[in-house]
Each structure stands twice: as C-alpha cells, then as structure tokens.
C-alpha cells in the first residue's frame, strides 16, 4: 500500500493552530515549496519531518497519513459556492461509500463491466477539447446545445448509478458527490436537485469528467472535471466563433448581452461561456476579453429567470416519497431504489442503513424505508 498525507485534516489543523505554509516550514526546517508539495500530495515527507509535523499538530501516524487500500472508497465533491471540504465531510462520504458496497451484489451483470477510461489524462486545453469532441461524436451530439437528458444517457451508458437527492436539508455541503468503489470498480453519483437547470447540466458534465479519469485524485481530478465540463458544454469551435464576434463589439454591456443570448440559447451559465471563450483566447495567445465584475452580476440576473430543476421535475417544492422515487427512476433511469429492494429481500433493510447510505435525516430515511418495504409486499 502506498502512503499519502491526509491533507484535508492537516490543513484543518494548521488553520486551528494558526500556522500557514511559511510558518510551518520554518518550524520544520524545510522550504515553503516542500510543504506546498506535501499538501498537494506531490511528495511525501521524510520520517523525521513527518514525526515533527505530527507532534506539532497533535496527530497520530494513522491520522496524518492515508493508506491507498483498494477497500477505501474514492471521494470527489462538487461543492456549494466557496464551501470548504473538511475531514468530517470526507468521513461521512466514506461511510456512505462503505454502505454502498452492500448494494453491489445486486447490480445487473451488465453493470459489473468496467466502463472505458482515459489512459493518460492531462489537464491541457487541446487534449480536453479533443476528448470532449470525441464524447460528443460517440453519442451523436451534433447540435451546439446539449440537453441534460443527453448527459443522463451518457452517464448511464458508463454504468454510473445516479442518485438524485431531494429529501433532507437544502443546506448540503455538496452539490454533487462522486463515490468510486475500487474493489467493485463501480461509480455512484449523488446529485442535488435543488438547483437550476444550467448549473445542474454543468455538474452532470463535471461528473462525467470524473468517470473518464478514475486515475486522477484531489485537485488534479477536480480541475480536469471542471475543464472537461466547460469544453463539453461549449465547444472550442463555438468559443472561437464567438470570441471574434465579441471582439468586434464595443462596450462591456453589449458584450455581456451577446454572451447572455448564447447562454439562453444553450441553457448554460454566462460565466461558463465567458471562461471558455477566454480559455480559447489564452490557448491561441490572443488578448483576453475582460468583463470585470459585470459578468457575475449579469449571471445573478440570468439565474433568476430559471426555476430549480426540482420544480421542473415535480411541479412542487417537496413531493411525497412515491412521486420523488418514481420520477427520478423515470427521468434518470436510476436503479438505486431497486438495489435497495434487492438488499431488503436478500438480507433485510433498516432505516439506519438508508440514513447512512443517503446521508438523510431520520424522518426522510423512515419514509423511504416504508416505501421500499411496501413495494415488495
């Protein structure tokens, strides 16, 4: 097993004890760059430095390090705004992952085939554009606009088990949670339905980026998934075309108006359009388009025009459990609740298990439990 640092916990403790990278590097007698490399898991400290770091932060060896064991679920968050991933979030997600292992015995045979993945993924503009175009071509997407139903179809073709979340608190840490179980090589994606349709499309595309690159972890994985989502939803050809159109337009507000029209047509965020156009410009060594803070203000206004995806699906803010489960099974082709039925019939099911595996309040877990057992009678 290969050792790596538990960087999330270390960062929490550094903040708790009032250290930054410069001050802890002086305390340990190493360079600031060395500490930076450790916290990115690009290098591992010498035993003496690891021991010192553990003493300073009051952490034991099994707390300050992680073991890359095949039994440990791999976790990736698509977070709300600027929310920080803390150790408690990772521990909860891992508990969910260990609970999901109970369901793998009930997957249909065709879903136990490992989906294709990229051999040597690199976070480079041209490479990501090529991959995004290959995925579009493979799934016969010829229009500039990608519907979220298209992305659902692709995710299901990669044997992803989608778990759309609605019940429980709206103040979730994550907008989407990706759990990969290395021992069964299965991918499970929990995604929050309390969001608007264009953000929802971006998160689904982000998850597709993760599914294509299970070999990437931490920041490398998140950066690749974000860049893939942008490229998939707004191709380089479209970015090139609109870059030169915008350059010919004078005035910030007229340029923003052009971007907003594109966003309405494609149903993606103006910020996504803006970033992808500037990524194209940077790649081609052209001058960037600077819309300052106005693009973010325009996006806030743009968001107000769209309902939450949950309202599109259910027509009400919080449907009953039957409407929730039947709708997500129909729209997302999810087999998650059928797997819960399989577990119930084979081994038994508890409200506590549903609470853990879906990270729900007890009251919502009870409702789902009742629905599952009543459906099997």
Secondary structure, DSSP 8 states (H G I E B T S, - for coil): --EEE-HHHHHHHHHHTT--HHHHHHHHTS-HHHHHHHHTTSS---HHHHHHHHHHHT--HHHHEEE--TTS-EEEEEESTT----HHHHHHHHHHHHHHGGGGGGS-GGGGS-----SS----HHHHHHHHHHHHHHTT--SS---HHHHHHHHHHTTEEEEEE-SS-S--SEEEEEEEETTTTEEEEEEE-SSBHHHHHHHHHHHHHHHHTTT--HHHHHHHHHHHHHHHHS-HHHHHHHHHHHHTS-SHHHHHHHHHHHHHHHT--HHHHHHHHHHHHHHTT------TTHHHHHHHHHHTTS-BHHHHHHSSSS--HHHHHHHHHHHH---HHHHHHHHHHHT---HHHHHHHHT--HHHHHHHHHHHHHHT-
